[in-house]
């Protein structure tokens, strides 16, 4: 089945080996549970996530991000963040800042991480947009694709051993399913019956490869079924469908202590990175269709407004406020002192081993000889 046939369907696929679909309809599920507070708060966070998107703020103004993305999966990810609890461990890629925003990670903390300031919890040792926060149960992002999946299976098994009423939540894209770690992670979770919720955002294009050139299976959902994991396919551009599915799946994972895979069908409307020109491998009219007719933020906004929970005036006020916050955070972070050089060698060993002592000594000698080439805002 082609991606476009899959994407046109708004039907939630029933779990493998279940006679009755475990998901209630939007109206039955959303009315009692998706309150004004949830809708109002999640829309504000979601809209703010779009407003502060990299290509308009971080990318052009600071010019420091390794990746600049705008994809419709963001709306689904925000719904996912609302759907599970802060006690659940998040294992993410680069596309889940909305989860951190929902959990209380501030705009200033995002800026400090991207600029590698002394206030960055990672002490400037990570690439930009590789966020992490122990406080928010958000495992630091790693660059290699899909490595977080077997890690999430291990974390989930640990939660199970400790009898915690929580689960691990692991994100990946359709491109990540072509990595060996995807298969290792799913198989480990299935065999060990680890409480992990795997979420795959199938946006159709990976970095630049259409899914028809990645695999010939019926999407990603059948890959989970092949490993004995109950799996479901949802419309990733429908915020309420995502909320319903993820909330239900999370409860089942924790209650039954078994993994579940959710495939969210969506579309990457922007370029994959600053070095990518996606118009080279797909037509502009296709991009515009998904950017307008199937925009998840617009769909969710209409629903919130129909309920009388949001107005055009509040939208304008929010956008202006968020832009001011982002620009101020950038300006402050840009002027903040960077993490000290010594932090390159801390937080791994209780006592620094001789090889790292030699490396630090060599580095400092090099800086002494070529001080003019060393950044002046990095304390020695």
C-alpha positions in Angstrom: 0.0 0.0 0.0 1.4 3.4 -0.9 2.2 6.1 1.6 -0.5 8.3 0.2 -3.2 5.7 0.5 -2.1 5.1 4.1 -2.1 8.8 4.8 -5.6 9.4 3.5 -7.0 6.9 5.9 -8.0 8.3 9.3 -9.0 4.9 10.7 -7.1 3.7 13.7 -5.9 0.2 13.1 -6.8 -2.3 15.8 -4.1 -4.0 17.8 -2.8 -7.4 16.7 -4.7 -10.3 18.3 -7.4 -8.1 19.8 -11.0 -8.7 18.7 -12.2 -5.2 19.7 -10.3 -2.1 18.9 -9.1 -0.8 22.3 -9.5 2.9 21.3 -12.7 4.8 21.9 -13.9 7.3 19.4 -12.8 10.9 19.6 -16.0 12.2 21.1 -16.4 9.5 23.7 -12.8 9.7 24.8 -12.0 13.4 24.5 -15.2 14.9 26.1 -14.6 13.7 29.6 -10.8 13.6 29.6 -9.5 16.2 27.2 -10.4 19.2 29.4 -10.3 22.9 28.8 -7.0 23.0 30.7 -5.4 20.2 28.5 -6.7 21.8 25.2 -5.8 25.3 26.2 -2.3 24.4 27.6 -1.4 22.0 24.9 -2.4 24.4 22.1 -0.4 27.2 23.6 2.7 25.0 24.0 2.2 23.6 20.5 1.7 27.0 18.9 4.7 28.3 20.8 6.7 25.3 19.5 5.9 26.3 15.9 6.4 30.0 16.5 9.9 29.4 17.9 10.7 27.0 15.1 14.4 27.1 14.1 14.3 28.5 10.7 12.6 31.7 11.9 14.5 32.3 15.1 17.4 30.2 16.0 18.6 29.5 12.5 18.5 33.0 11.0 19.3 35.0 14.1 21.8 32.8 15.9 23.0 30.7 12.9 24.2 28.0 15.3 21.9 25.1 14.9 23.0 22.0 13.2 19.5 21.3 11.9 16.6 23.5 11.0 13.3 21.8 10.7 9.6 22.4 10.4 7.5 19.3 10.1 3.9 18.5 10.7 4.9 15.8 13.1 5.3 18.4 15.8 1.6 18.6 16.5 1.4 14.9 17.0 4.4 15.0 19.3 2.8 17.7 21.4 -0.3 15.5 21.7 1.9 12.6 22.7 3.6 14.7 25.4 0.2 15.4 27.0 -0.8 11.8 26.7 1.7 10.2 29.1 3.1 11.2 32.5 6.2 13.0 33.7 7.4 9.8 35.4 7.8 8.1 32.0 11.3 8.1 30.6 11.7 9.8 27.2 14.2 8.5 24.7 14.2 10.9 21.8 15.6 12.1 18.5 16.1 15.8 17.6 12.4 16.4 16.8 10.8 16.3 20.3 11.4 19.7 21.9 7.7 20.0 22.4 7.9 17.3 25.1 10.5 19.2 27.0 8.4 22.4 26.7 5.4 20.6 28.0 7.4 19.3 31.0 8.7 22.7 31.9 12.1 23.1 30.1 12.4 26.8 29.5 13.2 28.8 26.4 16.3 30.0 28.3 17.4 26.5 28.8 17.0 25.7 25.1 19.1 28.8 24.3 21.8 27.9 26.8 22.1 24.4 25.3 22.4 25.7 21.8 25.0 28.2 22.7 26.9 25.9 25.0 26.9 28.4 27.9 28.0 27.9 31.5 24.3 27.6 32.4 23.8 24.6 30.0 23.1 21.5 32.0 25.2 19.6 29.5 28.1 22.0 30.1 28.6 22.7 26.4 29.6 19.2 25.6 26.8 18.3 23.2 25.9 19.4 19.7 23.2 22.1 19.4 19.6 20.7 19.7 20.9 17.6 21.5 18.9 18.4 24.7 18.8 16.4 27.8 17.3 16.9 31.3 17.5 14.5 34.2 15.0 16.7 36.0 12.4 16.1 33.2 13.2 12.4 32.6 14.4 13.3 29.1 17.4 11.2 28.0 20.0 13.3 26.2 19.6 13.2 22.4 22.3 11.2 20.5 23.3 11.9 16.9 23.4 8.3 15.6 20.0 7.2 14.3 17.9 4.7 16.3 20.5 4.1 19.1 17.8 5.2 21.6 15.6 2.3 20.8 17.5 -0.6 22.4 18.4 1.8 25.2 14.7 2.5 25.8 14.1 -1.3 25.9 16.8 -1.6 28.6 15.4 1.4 30.6 11.9 -0.1 30.4 13.1 -3.5 31.7 14.8 -1.7 34.6 11.5 0.1 35.4 9.8 -3.3 35.3 12.3 -4.9 37.7 11.8 -2.0 40.1 8.0 -2.4 39.9 7.6 1.2 38.8 4.2 2.3 37.4 5.9 4.0 34.5 7.2 3.1 31.0 9.9 4.2 28.6 8.8 6.1 25.5 11.0 5.9 22.4 10.7 8.0 19.2 12.1 7.3 15.8 11.4 8.2 12.2 10.7 5.9 9.2 14.3 6.2 8.3 15.3 4.9 11.7 13.4 1.6 11.1 16.0 0.8 8.5 18.7 0.7 11.2 19.7 -2.5 12.9 19.0 -0.9 16.3 15.3 -0.6 15.5 15.1 -4.4 15.1 17.3 -5.1 18.1 15.3 -2.7 20.3 11.9 -4.2 19.3 13.1 -7.8 19.6 14.6 -7.2 23.1 11.5 -5.4 24.3 9.2 -8.2 22.9 11.2 -11.1 24.4 11.7 -9.4 27.8 8.2 -8.0 27.8 9.6 -4.6 28.6 7.1 -1.7 29.2 8.2 0.5 26.4 6.1 2.6 24.0 7.7 2.8 20.6 6.5 5.8 18.5 7.4 6.0 14.9 6.7 9.1 12.9 6.4 8.0 9.3 6.8 11.2 7.4 7.4 9.4 4.1 10.8 10.8 3.2 13.4 10.0 5.9 16.4 12.3 5.0 15.6 12.2 1.3 14.6 8.6 0.5 10.9 7.8 -0.1 9.6 4.9 1.9 9.0 2.9 -1.3 12.8 2.8 -1.6 13.3 1.9 2.1 10.9 -1.1 2.4 8.1 -2.9 0.6 6.1 -3.8 3.8 2.7 -2.3 4.7 4.3 0.7 6.4 6.0 0.3 9.8 3.1 -1.1 11.8 3.7 -4.7 10.5 7.3 -4.6 11.6 6.1 -4.4 15.2 3.7 -7.2 14.6 6.5 -9.4 13.1 8.3 -9.2 16.5 5.1 -10.1 18.4 4.4 -6.5 19.5 0.9 -5.2 19.3 1.0 -2.3 16.9 -1.3 0.5 15.8 -1.4 3.0 12.9 -2.8 6.5 13.4 -3.2 9.8 11.6 -0.2 11.7 12.9 -1.6 15.0 11.7 -4.7 14.6 13.8 -3.8 15.9 17.3 -6.9 14.4 19.0 -6.4 11.0 17.3 -2.7 11.0 18.5 -3.8 12.0 22.0 -6.4 9.3 22.2 -4.1 6.6 20.8 -1.0 7.4 22.8 -2.9 7.8 26.1 -4.6 4.5 25.6 -1.4 2.7 24.5 0.6 4.1 27.4 -2.0 2.9 29.9 -1.9 -0.6 28.3 1.9 -0.7 28.3 2.1 0.2 32.1 -0.9 -2.0 33.0 0.2 -5.1 31.1 4.0 -4.6 31.2 4.4 -5.3 27.5 5.6 -3.1 24.6 3.5 -1.4 22.0 4.4 0.2 18.7 2.5 3.2 17.3 3.1 4.3 13.7 2.0 7.9 13.2 1.5 8.8 9.5 2.5 12.4 8.8 4.6 14.4 6.4 7.8 16.5 6.5 6.9 19.7 4.8 10.3 21.3 5.3 13.8 20.5 4.3 15.6 17.9 6.3 18.4 20.2 7.3 20.1 23.4 6.2 22.1 21.4 3.6 19.0 19.8 2.1 16.8 21.1 -0.8 13.8 18.8 -0.7 12.4 20.3 -3.9 15.1 18.2 -5.7 13.3 15.0 -4.9 9.6 15.9 -4.5 7.2 18.4 -6.2 6.3 21.7 -4.6 2.6 21.2 -5.0 2.8 18.1 -2.8 4.6 20.1 -0.1 2.1 22.9 -0.3 -0.8 20.5 0.0 0.5 19.0 3.2 1.5 22.4 4.5 -2.0 23.9 4.1 -4.8 21.4 3.7 -3.4 18.9 6.2 -1.7 21.3 8.6 -2.1 19.7 12.1 -1.8 23.0 14.0 -4.5 24.6 11.9 -6.8 21.6 12.4 -6.3 21.6 16.1 -6.7 25.4 16.4 -10.1 25.2 14.7 -11.3 22.6 17.1 -10.1 24.6 20.1 -11.8 27.7 18.8 -15.0 25.9 18.1 -15.1 25.0 21.7 -14.7 28.7 22.7 -11.3 28.1 24.3 -9.2 30.2 22.0 -9.5 33.5 20.0 -7.7 35.3 17.2 -6.7 38.0 19.7 -5.1 35.4 22.0 -3.3 33.9 19.0 -1.8 37.2 18.0 -0.8 38.0 21.6 0.8 34.5 22.0 2.9 34.8 18.8 4.2 38.2 19.8 5.0 37.1 23.3 6.8 34.0 22.2 8.9 35.8 19.6 10.0 38.3 22.3 10.9 35.6 24.7 12.9 33.7 22.0 14.8 36.8 20.9 15.6 37.8 24.4 16.8 34.3 25.3 19.1 34.3 22.2 20.6 37.7 23.0 21.3 36.7 26.7 22.7 33.3 25.8 24.9 34.9 23.1 26.5 37.1 25.7 26.8 34.5 28.4 30.2 33.0 29.2 30.8 29.5 27.8 31.5 26.4 29.9 35.0 26.1 31.2 37.6 24.1 29.3 38.0 21.8 32.3 34.4 20.6 31.9 35.6 18.5 28.9 37.2 16.1 31.3 34.7 16.0 34.2 31.6 13.9 35.2 32.8 10.5 33.9 35.5 9.4 36.3 35.8 10.0 40.1 39.5 10.4 39.6 40.8 11.5 36.2 42.8 8.6 34.6 46.3 9.3 33.3 45.4 9.2 29.6 42.9 12.0 30.1 45.3 13.9 32.2 47.8 13.7 29.4 45.1 14.9 26.9 44.2 17.9 29.0 47.8 18.8 29.4 48.4 18.5 25.7 45.3 20.6 24.9 46.4 23.4 27.3 49.9 23.5 25.8 48.4 23.8 22.3 46.1 26.6 23.4 49.1 28.4 25.0 51.0 28.2 21.7 48.0 29.2 19.5 46.0 31.4 21.9 44.9 33.7 19.1 42.9 30.8 17.6 41.1 29.9 20.8 37.7 31.4 21.6 38.1 34.2 24.0 34.7 33.5 25.7 35.7 30.0 26.9 37.3 30.1 30.3 40.5 28.1 30.7 
